[in-house]
Amino acid sequence: MPSVVVVGASRGIGREFVRQYGDAGWQVFATVRGAGDDLGGATVLSADVTDEASLVAAAAAVPEGIDLIILNAGINVHDGGLTTVDATKWTELMTVNALGPLLAARAFLPRLKDGGAIAALSSTLGSIGANSGGGLYSYRMSKAALNAGLKTLAIELKRRHIAVAALHPGWVKTEMGGAGAEVDVGESVTGLRAVIAGLAPERSGVFLDYRGNALPW
Ligand SMILES: NC(=O)c1ccc[n+]([C@@H]2O[C@H](COP(=O)([O-])OP(=O)(O)OC[C@H]3O[C@@H](n4cnc5c(N)ncnc54)[C@H](OP(=O)(O)O)[C@@H]3O)[C@@H](O)[C@H]2O)c1
């Protein structure tokens, strides 16, 4: 039975990953920040991506030989222009969105099998090449930094034949995306799962959307 760790699974895209992989017969380990979450048949673990000790403790409860790690946890803030960006919130976004997934990768990597995969939820808003709209300093910078970390991780993990990908889920109807978003969470995750299934060691260090289209860094 294939197995997956979903980091940040309490709701939205993370929770849908848990549901779909569970329905597909995978063994699912799901981290949440709160306690008492019921995520179907998944093994629920407690971890905050800003607390490395909590990640290490959660990883200790996961067996070796996991096939896939999904780094999903993330936050957003609508911070306007440079004059209105709140520095405390800005720092928090950098910590949760950029540092957090890399700390989670470090904690769970010893459980990942050689030849496995790491998929992280990035965003087109993290693309420097495609930034024509401006605004959203905190979120854009946090996801761009995440992308830089993922590309570096892909190079480091070549020796273990582990594929690493930054993925854009679309503009998705979740608490973060809002009700006016374009894509249902089920459609997004179905697409992301197909993209993840197509990752391979020779196709690592990629930035793709949920339809499999390559995105500019
Ligand atoms: N929705 C979109 O349109 C969209 C577009 C592009 C990229 N994304 C990315 O996709 C990912 C999932 O987004 P979503 O729309 O599903 O958002 P969401 O509904 O707001 O869910 C975010 C998830 O991240 C968790 N989380 C937040 N801070 C955390 C922390 N410090 N430690 C551990 N978990 C934490 C939340 O857990 P709690 O319940 O504990 O807060 C929640 O499970 C994010 O990385 C987001 O940036 C989303």
Ligand as a Chemical Component Dictionary entry (heavy atoms), coordinates in Angstrom:
data_LIG
# 
_chem_comp.id                   LIG 
_chem_comp.type                 NON-POLYMER 
_chem_comp.pdbx_formal_charge   0 
_chem_comp.three_letter_code    LIG 
# 
loop_
_chem_comp_atom.comp_id 
_chem_comp_atom.atom_id 
_chem_comp_atom.alt_atom_id 
_chem_comp_atom.type_symbol 
_chem_comp_atom.charge 
_chem_comp_atom.model_Cartn_x 
_chem_comp_atom.model_Cartn_y 
_chem_comp_atom.model_Cartn_z 
_chem_comp_atom.pdbx_ordinal 
LIG N1  N1  N 0  -6.593 28.442 -2.221 1  
LIG C1  C1  C 0  -5.882 28.954 -3.214 2  
LIG O1  O1  O 0  -6.437 29.585 -4.147 3  
LIG C2  C2  C 0  -4.386 28.762 -3.274 4  
LIG C3  C3  C 0  -3.696 29.248 -4.410 5  
LIG C4  C4  C 0  -2.313 29.069 -4.491 6  
LIG C5  C5  C 0  -1.642 28.405 -3.468 7  
LIG N2  N2  N 1  -2.332 27.938 -2.372 8  
LIG C6  C6  C 0  -1.556 27.257 -1.332 9  
LIG O2  O2  O 0  -2.131 25.987 -1.072 10 
LIG C7  C7  C 0  -1.929 25.638 0.312  11 
LIG C8  C8  C 0  -3.258 25.264 0.948  12 
LIG O3  O3  O 0  -4.127 26.388 0.808  13 
LIG P1  P1  P 0  -5.701 26.331 1.193  14 
LIG O4  O4  O 0  -6.375 27.163 0.179  15 
LIG O5  O5  O -1 -6.154 24.938 1.448  16 
LIG O6  O6  O 0  -5.661 27.190 2.556  17 
LIG P2  P2  P 0  -6.490 27.069 3.909  18 
LIG O7  O7  O 0  -7.857 26.556 3.650  19 
LIG O8  O8  O 0  -6.335 28.396 4.570  20 
LIG O9  O9  O 0  -5.690 25.934 4.731  21 
LIG C9  C9  C 0  -4.372 26.178 5.136  22 
LIG C10 C10 C 0  -3.870 24.986 5.912  23 
LIG O10 O10 O 0  -2.541 25.290 6.386  24 
LIG C11 C11 C 0  -2.505 25.015 7.776  25 
LIG N3  N3  N 0  -1.529 25.841 8.462  26 
LIG C12 C12 C 0  -1.465 27.197 8.519  27 
LIG N4  N4  N 0  -0.438 27.587 9.290  28 
LIG C13 C13 C 0  0.164  26.464 9.729  29 
LIG C14 C14 C 0  1.270  26.199 10.574 30 
LIG N5  N5  N 0  1.981  27.182 11.152 31 
LIG N6  N6  N 0  1.612  24.906 10.811 32 
LIG C15 C15 C 0  0.903  23.890 10.263 33 
LIG N7  N7  N 0  -0.176 24.068 9.486  34 
LIG C16 C16 C 0  -0.535 25.344 9.217  35 
LIG C17 C17 C 0  -3.915 25.306 8.261  36 
LIG O11 O11 O 0  -4.099 24.703 9.512  37 
LIG P3  P3  P 0  -4.962 25.399 10.712 38 
LIG O12 O12 O 0  -6.368 24.905 10.536 39 
LIG O13 O13 O 0  -4.304 24.899 11.952 40 
LIG O14 O14 O 0  -4.846 26.898 10.551 41 
LIG C18 C18 C 0  -4.728 24.682 7.139  42 
LIG O15 O15 O 0  -4.826 23.289 7.302  43 
LIG C19 C19 C 0  -1.254 26.848 0.960  44 
LIG O16 O16 O 0  0.148  26.646 1.024  45 
LIG C20 C20 C 0  -1.577 27.988 -0.003 46 
LIG O17 O17 O 0  -0.637 29.041 0.060  47 
LIG C21 C21 C 0  -3.685 28.106 -2.262 48 
# 
loop_
_chem_comp_bond.comp_id 
_chem_comp_bond.atom_id_1 
_chem_comp_bond.atom_id_2 
_chem_comp_bond.value_order 
_chem_comp_bond.pdbx_ordinal 
LIG N1  C1  SING 1  
LIG C1  O1  DOUB 2  
LIG C1  C2  SING 3  
LIG C2  C3  SING 4  
LIG C2  C21 DOUB 5  
LIG C3  C4  DOUB 6  
LIG C4  C5  SING 7  
LIG C5  N2  DOUB 8  
LIG N2  C6  SING 9  
LIG N2  C21 SING 10 
LIG C6  O2  SING 11 
LIG C6  C20 SING 12 
LIG O2  C7  SING 13 
LIG C7  C8  SING 14 
LIG C7  C19 SING 15 
LIG C8  O3  SING 16 
LIG O3  P1  SING 17 
LIG P1  O4  DOUB 18 
LIG P1  O5  SING 19 
LIG P1  O6  SING 20 
LIG O6  P2  SING 21 
LIG P2  O7  DOUB 22 
LIG P2  O8  SING 23 
LIG P2  O9  SING 24 
LIG O9  C9  SING 25 
LIG C9  C10 SING 26 
LIG C10 O10 SING 27 
LIG C10 C18 SING 28 
LIG O10 C11 SING 29 
LIG C11 N3  SING 30 
LIG C11 C17 SING 31 
LIG N3  C12 SING 32 
LIG N3  C16 SING 33 
LIG C12 N4  DOUB 34 
LIG N4  C13 SING 35 
LIG C13 C14 SING 36 
LIG C13 C16 DOUB 37 
LIG C14 N5  SING 38 
LIG C14 N6  DOUB 39 
LIG N6  C15 SING 40 
LIG C15 N7  DOUB 41 
LIG N7  C16 SING 42 
LIG C17 O11 SING 43 
LIG C17 C18 SING 44 
LIG O11 P3  SING 45 
LIG P3  O12 DOUB 46 
LIG P3  O13 SING 47 
LIG P3  O14 SING 48 
LIG C18 O15 SING 49 
LIG C19 O16 SING 50 
LIG C19 C20 SING 51 
LIG C20 O17 SING 52 
# 
